[in-house]
């Protein structure tokens, strides 16, 4: 069960299905990045809090914004 998702900045958003995922099952997280006002190399983190042994999982998002 995903309990919460936090992002490292307001330019990053994540949404997920609130239904429990059975052991061995799969789920998905949709991530959107708003690059407005961003330039150059960007490093963002999505932190997932769930009822798994690790308790916290991080997804790292890397982008290089050129205008």
ABEGO torsion letter per residue (X at the ends): XBABBBBABAABBBBBBABBBBBGBBBBBBBBBBABGBBEBBBBBBBBBBBBAAGBBBBBBBBBBBX
